[in-house]
Structures are given as structure tokens and as C-alpha cells.
Amino acid sequence: MASVTFQIPSEVRKILAKYPKIKWDKLVADTLWNYARKVRLMDKIAAKSKLSNDDIDELNKTIKARLWKHYKNVS
């Protein structure tokens, strides 16, 4: 298994140190694996898509406009 090093804020480090029985390395590895699976699935779905970047931009604008219209009147 590969080894990865990264930085965490000192506040987080204090919390981790407070719970030494928790296998933090396993928790991080499991979390990364779950996220990686989601990204891989997203890539597979996107590879089959026939939408162009312009199509995606237009769809994005339409969705945001409709959400804005809906929620501005809710409050």
C-alpha cells in the first residue's frame, strides 16, 4: 500500500491525539477510497455523455435561473 503525507490544522491534530484508539489512518483511507469510487463512476457516466461543454453551460444557467425564481418567492 502506498503512503501519503499531508498537513492538517493544529486544532484537528489536537482532536486526533485525544482519541488514540481510533484508527485515523484507516478512516482516512476508507474515506479516500469511497470518494475515489464516486469520481470513477462520475468519469464513466461522463464518458458516455453526448453533451458538449456549451450544452452543459446552458443547462447550468437554466437550472440556476429556475432555482432562483423559485426560491426568491419562497421567503
N, C-alpha and C positions, 0 to 999 in steps of 0.2 A: 504494500500500500504506500502511496506517495505521502510525503509530509508537506504541510503548508504552514507558513508562518504569517501572522497578520497582527495588526495593532488593535487594541481595544481601549476605550477610555478608562482612566483610573477608577472611576466610580463603578464601572462594570466589574473590573478586576477585584475590587473590594467585596462585591456581592458574591462573585465566584469563589473567592477564598473563604467566605463564610460558610459555604456548603461543600466541603471537600469530598463528601460521599457521592455527590452527583458526578457522573462520568461526562464532564463537559465536552471532552473531545468526541465522544460517541454522539452526543446530542448535536453538535455542530456538523459532524459527518453525515448523520441522518438527515438533517435539515438541508444541507447542500445537495444530497442525493435526491431528495424529494423535489427540490426546486429544479435541479438539472433534468429530471424526468419531465417536468412540466414544459421546460424550454424545448426539450427534444420533441415532445408532442406538438408544441406550437410550430416548430420548424416543419414537421411532417404535414401538418394541416396547411401551412402557408405555401409549401412546395406544390400543393395540388390546386392552389387558388389561381383563377384566371383574371383576378382584379389587378389593374395597373396601380401604380402609386397615385396617379391622378384620381382614379376611381376611389381609392381609399381616402384621399384627402376630401373629396366631395362628400362621401358618406360620413366622414368625421364631422364636417361642417353641418350637415343636415341633422345628425343626431344631436349635436350640441345646441343647435338653434331650437329644435323641438323641446329639448330638456329645459332650456332657458325659458321658453314660452310657457311651459307647463308650471315650472316652479316659481316663476316671478309672480304668478297669480295665486299661489297656494298660501303664502304668508299673509 
